[in-house]
Amino acid sequence: MEDQNYVFKMKEANFAKPKLSKGKKICRIVVLAIVAIIIIGSLLARENLFNEMPIMERVCLICAVVFFFFDFSDKEIYTPVEMRFFDNYFVVYQVNSPDVNLGDKLSINEIKYSDLRIFKIVKNTHQLEIYGRNMRVTDYKYKPDGTLPDMPTKERILDEGAVIIRMLIEDDKGNESKFITDIGKIKSEIEKHSPISVVLVENWRDPKNWMEKR
């Protein structure tokens, strides 16, 4: 196996729906059963049983449906990202949490330097964006015991691929300093250990945001 020249580690932040507690799952089932009984009963009786309920019971049922089925609250979770640089290519490892819609899996993105279109950091959002051609993407779905399977879940080569990372760097004491990142240091470290030229843009309106590696 080829030796890696350099490894850069960081964390990324994602917004995700919080996991449901066991109690909330049970309450959802109960509320869903009540709603189903009302609907089926209304069809059999050919009248709206919901309107026949006392007003307070109707209000309580509506509130229960909204509370247990329409949870708009998001939480921010932090997952590890690792970039490994080799002589002719680099690899981005992303661990996707089960809280994130992408699922509980490890994504491995391999890109040749010759196929890299642009490697940029958008300063105001602390977002790292990598665009390339012929990107090899390999996913491993974690087993219930937290280990990885021997064979990947999915493999593909994308004619046009992208890796988007909302960067989160720990401080010297290991604390998560939310988006307080030394972007200049990241740029210099990556450029020092690879042929990549990191483009820094202020925001998405910046003309450099639309540059491509020639």
C-alpha positions as CSV (number, residue, x, y, z in Angstrom):
1,M,0.0,0.0,0.0
2,E,1.3,3.5,-0.9
3,D,2.6,5.6,1.9
4,Q,0.7,8.8,2.6
5,N,2.7,12.0,2.5
6,Y,0.6,14.0,4.9
7,V,-2.7,13.7,6.9
8,F,-4.9,16.7,7.8
9,K,-7.6,16.2,10.4
10,M,-10.6,18.4,11.3
11,K,-14.3,18.2,12.1
12,E,-17.3,19.3,10.2
13,A,-20.6,20.6,11.4
14,N,-24.0,19.5,10.2
15,F,-27.5,20.4,11.1
16,A,-29.7,17.4,11.8
17,K,-32.9,16.3,13.4
18,P,-32.3,15.1,17.0
19,K,-33.0,11.4,17.6
20,L,-36.4,10.5,19.0
21,S,-36.4,9.2,22.6
22,K,-38.1,5.9,23.3
23,G,-40.9,7.7,25.1
24,K,-41.6,10.0,22.2
25,K,-41.7,7.1,19.8
26,I,-44.3,5.4,21.9
27,C,-46.3,8.7,22.1
28,R,-46.2,8.9,18.3
29,I,-47.6,5.4,17.9
30,V,-50.4,6.2,20.4
31,V,-51.3,9.5,18.6
32,L,-51.2,7.8,15.2
33,A,-53.5,5.1,16.5
34,I,-56.0,7.6,17.8
35,V,-56.0,9.5,14.5
36,A,-56.4,6.2,12.5
37,I,-59.4,5.2,14.7
38,I,-61.1,8.6,14.2
39,I,-60.6,8.4,10.4
40,I,-61.7,4.7,10.1
41,G,-64.6,5.4,12.4
42,S,-65.7,8.4,10.4
43,L,-65.7,6.4,7.2
44,L,-67.7,3.6,8.7
45,A,-70.2,6.0,10.4
46,R,-70.3,8.3,7.4
47,E,-69.8,11.3,9.7
48,N,-66.9,13.4,11.0
49,L,-66.2,11.9,14.4
50,F,-63.5,14.5,15.0
51,N,-66.1,17.3,15.0
52,E,-68.2,15.3,17.5
53,M,-65.4,15.4,20.0
54,P,-65.3,18.1,22.8
55,I,-63.4,21.2,21.7
56,M,-60.7,20.7,24.3
57,E,-60.1,17.1,23.2
58,R,-59.8,18.3,19.6
59,V,-57.3,21.0,20.6
60,C,-55.2,18.5,22.6
61,L,-55.2,16.0,19.7
62,I,-54.1,18.7,17.2
63,C,-51.3,19.9,19.6
64,A,-50.2,16.3,20.0
65,V,-50.0,15.8,16.3
66,V,-48.0,19.0,15.8
67,F,-45.7,18.2,18.7
68,F,-44.9,14.6,17.9
69,F,-44.9,14.7,14.1
70,F,-43.8,18.2,13.1
71,D,-40.5,18.8,15.0
72,F,-38.7,21.7,13.3
73,S,-35.9,21.9,15.8
74,D,-32.4,21.1,14.4
75,K,-29.3,20.5,16.4
76,E,-25.7,20.9,15.2
77,I,-23.5,17.8,15.3
78,Y,-19.8,17.4,14.7
79,T,-18.2,14.6,12.8
80,P,-14.5,13.8,11.9
81,V,-13.0,14.5,8.5
82,E,-9.6,13.4,7.4
83,M,-7.6,14.3,4.3
84,R,-4.7,12.0,3.2
85,F,-2.3,13.3,0.6
86,F,-0.3,11.0,-1.7
87,D,2.1,11.6,-4.6
88,N,-0.6,11.8,-7.3
89,Y,-3.9,12.0,-5.5
90,F,-5.6,12.8,-2.2
91,V,-8.4,11.1,-0.3
92,V,-11.1,12.7,1.9
93,Y,-12.7,10.5,4.6
94,Q,-16.0,11.7,6.0
95,V,-17.8,10.0,8.8
96,N,-21.5,10.7,8.5
97,S,-23.4,10.4,11.7
98,P,-26.7,8.5,12.0
99,D,-28.3,11.8,13.0
100,V,-27.5,13.1,9.5
101,N,-29.8,12.2,6.6
102,L,-26.9,10.7,4.7
103,G,-26.9,7.9,7.2
104,D,-24.4,6.2,9.5
105,K,-21.6,5.5,7.0
106,L,-18.0,6.3,6.1
107,S,-17.6,8.1,2.7
108,I,-14.2,7.9,1.0
109,N,-13.6,10.4,-1.8
110,E,-10.5,9.9,-4.0
111,I,-9.4,12.6,-6.4
112,K,-6.3,12.8,-8.6
113,Y,-4.5,16.1,-8.6
114,S,-4.8,16.2,-12.4
115,D,-8.6,15.9,-12.1
116,L,-9.0,18.6,-9.5
117,R,-11.0,21.6,-10.7
118,I,-10.8,23.8,-7.7
119,F,-10.1,23.5,-3.9
120,K,-11.4,26.5,-2.2
121,I,-12.4,27.9,1.2
122,V,-15.3,30.4,1.5
123,K,-14.2,32.6,4.5
124,N,-17.6,34.0,5.7
125,T,-19.2,30.5,5.9
126,H,-16.0,28.6,6.8
127,Q,-16.9,26.1,4.1
128,L,-14.4,24.0,2.3
129,E,-15.4,23.0,-1.2
130,I,-13.6,20.5,-3.5
131,Y,-14.7,20.0,-7.1
132,G,-13.2,17.4,-9.4
133,R,-13.6,15.1,-12.3
134,N,-13.5,11.3,-12.2
135,M,-14.0,11.3,-8.4
136,R,-14.0,7.8,-6.9
137,V,-16.5,7.6,-4.1
138,T,-16.8,4.6,-1.8
139,D,-19.3,4.2,1.0
140,Y,-19.2,1.8,3.9
141,K,-22.3,1.4,6.0
142,Y,-21.5,0.8,9.7
143,K,-22.6,-2.4,11.3
144,P,-24.9,-2.3,14.4
145,D,-21.8,-2.9,16.6
146,G,-20.1,0.2,15.1
147,T,-17.5,-1.7,12.9
148,L,-17.1,-1.4,9.2
149,P,-17.9,-4.3,6.8
150,D,-15.2,-6.0,4.7
151,M,-16.9,-4.9,1.5
152,P,-18.1,-1.4,0.6
153,T,-21.8,-0.7,0.5
154,K,-21.5,1.3,-2.7
155,E,-18.8,2.3,-5.1
156,R,-18.9,4.7,-8.0
157,I,-16.9,7.1,-10.2
158,L,-18.5,10.5,-10.7
159,D,-17.7,12.4,-13.9
160,E,-18.2,15.6,-11.9
161,G,-18.0,15.3,-8.1
162,A,-17.9,17.5,-5.1
163,V,-17.0,17.4,-1.4
164,I,-18.5,20.1,0.8
165,I,-17.3,20.5,4.4
166,R,-18.4,23.0,7.0
167,M,-15.1,23.3,8.9
168,L,-14.8,23.1,12.6
169,I,-11.3,23.0,14.1
170,E,-10.4,22.2,17.7
171,D,-8.1,24.6,19.6
172,D,-4.8,23.5,21.2
173,K,-6.7,22.2,24.3
174,G,-8.9,20.0,22.2
175,N,-12.0,22.2,22.7
176,E,-14.3,22.7,19.7
177,S,-13.8,26.4,18.8
178,K,-16.9,26.8,16.6
179,F,-15.8,28.2,13.2
180,I,-12.9,30.1,14.8
181,T,-10.5,28.7,12.3
182,D,-7.0,29.8,11.2
183,I,-7.8,29.6,7.5
184,G,-4.4,30.8,6.5
185,K,-2.8,27.9,8.4
186,I,-5.0,25.4,6.7
187,K,-4.1,26.9,3.3
188,S,-0.4,26.8,4.0
189,E,-0.4,23.3,5.5
190,I,-2.3,21.8,2.5
191,E,-0.2,23.7,-0.1
192,K,3.1,22.7,1.7
193,H,2.3,19.0,1.6
194,S,0.6,18.7,-1.8
195,P,0.5,20.4,-5.3
196,I,-2.9,21.8,-4.5
197,S,-3.4,25.6,-4.7
198,V,-6.1,26.5,-2.1
199,V,-8.3,29.4,-3.3
200,L,-9.6,31.7,-0.6
201,V,-12.8,33.6,-1.3
202,E,-14.6,36.1,0.9
203,N,-18.2,34.9,0.0
204,W,-20.1,33.4,-2.8
205,R,-20.3,36.7,-4.6
206,D,-16.5,36.9,-4.8
207,P,-15.4,36.5,-8.5
208,K,-12.8,33.9,-7.4
209,N,-15.7,31.7,-6.2
210,W,-16.3,30.8,-9.9
211,M,-12.7,30.0,-10.8
212,E,-11.6,26.6,-11.9
213,K,-8.2,25.0,-11.8
214,R,-6.9,25.0,-15.4
